[in-house]
Amino acid sequence: MSQARNQRYIKIATACLQALKQVDSQAERDEQISKVYQAIDTAFQEANHEYAMQLTQALVALEQIATLPEGDQHRARDIALAALPARH
């Protein structure tokens, strides 16, 4: 499993565990389940937001590369490296 995927799973699992700890034991079972689902949904939304930000950054870099004048292709590498996350 990739490290990035592993980190996403850990975030979602942590959100679930926190939700379980915070659920009122006297609450109805449906309410308890709903709280856990809400925690999972929030964690997924945060992960999707990260993906959307990375995708936007990649699209901007691709647009910059696509509009480079003939002979400036060497700048494409610099643009791509600037758009990649630090772990690359």
Buried (B, 14 or more C-beta within 10 A) or exposed (E): EEEEEEEBEEBBEEBBEEBEEEBEEEEEEEEBEBBBEEBBEEBBEEBEEBEEEEEEBEEEBBEBBEEEEEEEEEEBEEBBEEBEEEEE
